[in-house]
Amino acid sequence: MSRTINWKERASCVLFGDGAGAVVLKRGDKGAELLSTHIHSDGSAGRNLLVPGGGSSTTPITCDSVKKGAHYLKLFEANKTFKVAVKRFAESCKEAAAFNGCDVTDVDVIVPHQANLRILQAFADMLRIPREKIFVNIDRYGNTSAATVPLALDEAVRSGRIRPGDKVILTAFGGGLTWASSFVRWH
C-alpha cells in the first residue's frame, strides 16, 4: 500500500499499512471446509475509492499525472463510502449465513477486511451481533488492503479465537466497489 499512498495527505496515509497474506486451499478430508463464496461488484460508486491514473491506456503515467498525484489512492466522499461499506459487509455476512442454512447470529467468528474500526463496529451493530464476534487486528497493522483477511484469519486461528467446529465468515470490501464473503466450517 505504501506505493499508492500520498504521504502528504495525513488524513489518509496513516490508515494504511503494508502486508502480504494468502490462504492455501487443498482438497482433502482434513482442515477447514469452504462451504460457499459470494462475490459482488457495483461500479456506480467505484469512483469514490480508486487510483485514478497511471497504468492504463486511457490514463497512462505521465510527468503531469505524477505532478497531480493521480497515481495515489483517492478516497472521495468518505462518508458515503463508509455507509456503503457497512451495508455491504452486513449484506455479505447475511448472504453467506443464509446460503448455508443459518442466521448470522449462529456464526461463531466473522473475519472481515480490516478497513476501518468504525466500519467493523457499525456493521456488527447493524447485524445486531456482539462486537466480540468480529475479529479485529487493524489496531496493530492498519489496513493492509488485500492482505487483511488472510492475516486476520491466521491470527484468529493462532490465538484460539477460531476453534474446531466453528462457523466462520470471511468478508471483504474494496475499491471499484467490490465486496465478497466466504462461509467456512473450521475443523
C-alpha positions as CSV (number, residue, x, y, z in Angstrom):
1,M,0.0,0.0,0.0
2,S,2.8,2.4,0.7
3,R,3.4,2.8,-3.1
4,T,-0.1,4.1,-3.6
5,I,-0.3,6.4,-0.6
6,N,0.3,10.1,-0.8
7,W,2.3,10.7,2.4
8,K,1.5,14.4,2.3
9,E,-2.2,13.6,2.9
10,R,-2.1,13.0,6.6
11,A,-5.8,12.2,6.8
12,S,-5.4,9.0,4.8
13,C,-1.8,8.0,4.8
14,V,-1.9,6.9,8.5
15,L,-4.7,4.5,7.7
16,F,-2.8,2.0,5.6
17,G,0.0,-0.5,6.2
18,D,1.9,-2.9,4.0
19,G,1.3,-6.6,4.3
20,A,1.1,-9.9,2.4
21,G,-1.0,-12.9,3.1
22,A,-2.5,-15.9,1.4
23,V,-4.8,-18.8,2.2
24,V,-3.9,-22.1,0.6
25,L,-6.8,-24.3,-0.2
26,K,-6.5,-28.0,-0.9
27,R,-8.8,-30.9,-1.5
28,G,-8.9,-33.4,1.3
29,D,-10.7,-34.7,4.4
30,K,-8.8,-32.6,6.9
31,G,-8.7,-28.9,7.6
32,A,-11.3,-26.2,7.1
33,E,-14.2,-26.8,4.9
34,L,-15.1,-24.0,2.4
35,L,-18.8,-24.2,2.0
36,S,-19.6,-21.2,-0.2
37,T,-18.2,-18.0,-1.7
38,H,-20.2,-14.9,-2.8
39,I,-18.7,-12.2,-4.9
40,H,-20.2,-8.8,-6.0
41,S,-19.4,-5.5,-7.6
42,D,-21.1,-2.2,-8.3
43,G,-19.2,0.2,-10.3
44,S,-21.7,3.0,-9.9
45,A,-19.9,4.3,-6.8
46,G,-16.5,3.0,-7.8
47,R,-15.0,6.5,-8.4
48,N,-15.2,7.1,-4.7
49,L,-12.3,4.7,-3.9
50,L,-9.6,4.2,-6.6
51,V,-6.3,5.1,-8.0
52,P,-7.4,7.5,-10.8
53,G,-4.3,7.4,-13.0
54,G,-1.4,5.5,-14.2
55,G,-1.1,2.2,-15.8
56,S,-3.9,2.0,-18.4
57,S,-4.0,3.2,-22.0
58,T,-6.6,5.8,-21.1
59,T,-4.7,7.2,-18.1
60,P,-1.0,6.5,-18.6
61,I,1.7,7.5,-16.3
62,T,3.0,10.9,-17.4
63,C,5.0,13.7,-15.7
64,D,1.8,15.6,-15.5
65,S,-0.1,12.7,-13.8
66,V,2.7,12.3,-11.3
67,K,2.7,16.1,-10.5
68,K,-1.1,15.9,-10.0
69,G,-0.8,12.8,-7.7
70,A,-3.1,10.8,-9.9
71,H,-1.3,7.6,-9.1
72,Y,-2.2,7.8,-5.4
73,L,-5.1,6.1,-3.8
74,K,-8.0,8.5,-3.6
75,L,-11.0,8.3,-1.2
76,F,-13.7,10.7,-2.4
77,E,-16.9,11.1,-0.4
78,A,-15.6,9.2,2.5
79,N,-18.8,9.3,4.5
80,K,-20.8,7.8,1.5
81,T,-18.1,5.1,1.1
82,F,-18.3,4.4,4.8
83,K,-22.1,3.8,4.6
84,V,-21.8,1.6,1.5
85,A,-19.1,-0.5,3.2
86,V,-21.1,-1.0,6.3
87,K,-24.2,-2.0,4.3
88,R,-22.2,-4.4,2.0
89,F,-20.3,-6.0,4.9
90,A,-23.6,-6.7,6.6
91,E,-25.3,-8.0,3.5
92,S,-22.4,-10.2,2.6
93,C,-22.5,-11.8,6.0
94,K,-26.2,-12.4,5.9
95,E,-26.0,-13.8,2.4
96,A,-23.2,-16.3,3.4
97,A,-25.1,-17.4,6.5
98,A,-28.5,-17.8,4.8
99,F,-26.9,-19.7,1.9
100,N,-25.6,-22.2,4.4
101,G,-29.0,-22.6,6.3
102,C,-28.3,-20.5,9.3
103,D,-28.6,-17.0,10.7
104,V,-25.7,-14.6,11.1
105,T,-26.2,-14.8,14.8
106,D,-25.3,-18.6,14.6
107,V,-21.8,-17.7,13.2
108,D,-19.0,-18.0,15.8
109,V,-16.5,-15.6,14.3
110,I,-16.5,-13.1,11.4
111,V,-13.1,-12.3,10.0
112,P,-13.6,-9.1,7.9
113,H,-11.3,-7.0,5.8
114,Q,-9.7,-4.6,8.3
115,A,-10.8,-1.4,6.5
116,N,-11.6,0.8,9.5
117,L,-12.5,0.1,13.1
118,R,-15.7,2.2,12.9
119,I,-16.9,0.3,9.9
120,L,-16.4,-3.0,11.7
121,Q,-18.2,-1.8,14.8
122,A,-21.1,-0.3,12.7
123,F,-21.7,-3.5,10.7
124,A,-21.7,-5.6,13.9
125,D,-24.3,-3.2,15.3
126,M,-26.3,-3.4,12.0
127,L,-26.3,-7.2,12.2
128,R,-27.2,-7.0,15.9
129,I,-24.4,-9.3,16.9
130,P,-21.9,-8.8,19.7
131,R,-18.8,-6.8,18.5
132,E,-16.7,-9.6,20.0
133,K,-17.8,-11.9,17.2
134,I,-15.8,-9.6,14.8
135,F,-12.1,-10.4,14.8
136,V,-10.2,-7.2,14.8
137,N,-6.5,-6.5,14.3
138,I,-6.5,-3.2,12.4
139,D,-5.3,-1.6,15.6
140,R,-2.0,-3.4,15.3
141,Y,-1.4,-3.5,11.5
142,G,-3.6,-0.8,9.8
143,N,-5.4,-1.5,6.6
144,T,-3.1,-3.9,4.6
145,S,-5.6,-4.0,1.7
146,A,-5.9,-7.5,0.2
147,A,-3.7,-8.9,3.0
148,T,-6.1,-8.1,5.8
149,V,-8.3,-11.2,5.7
150,P,-5.6,-13.8,5.4
151,L,-3.5,-12.0,8.1
152,A,-6.5,-11.7,10.4
153,L,-7.6,-15.3,9.8
154,D,-4.1,-16.6,10.7
155,E,-4.0,-14.5,13.9
156,A,-7.6,-15.6,14.8
157,V,-6.6,-19.3,14.5
158,R,-3.2,-18.9,16.3
159,S,-4.8,-17.0,19.2
160,G,-7.5,-19.6,19.6
161,R,-10.4,-17.4,18.6
162,I,-11.3,-19.9,15.9
163,R,-11.7,-23.4,17.2
164,P,-12.7,-26.8,15.6
165,G,-16.3,-26.8,14.7
166,D,-16.7,-23.0,14.5
167,K,-18.7,-21.5,11.7
168,V,-16.6,-18.6,10.2
169,I,-17.5,-15.9,7.7
170,L,-14.6,-14.2,5.8
171,T,-15.8,-10.9,4.3
172,A,-14.1,-8.1,2.3
173,F,-14.9,-4.8,0.7
174,G,-12.7,-2.8,-1.6
175,G,-12.1,-0.4,-4.4
176,G,-14.2,-0.4,-7.5
177,L,-16.5,-1.0,-5.4
178,T,-16.4,-4.8,-4.7
179,W,-17.4,-7.0,-1.8
180,A,-17.4,-10.7,-1.1
181,S,-17.8,-13.3,1.6
182,S,-17.0,-17.0,2.2
183,F,-18.5,-19.4,4.7
184,V,-16.1,-21.8,6.3
185,R,-16.6,-24.6,8.9
186,W,-13.4,-24.9,10.8
187,H,-12.1,-28.5,11.6
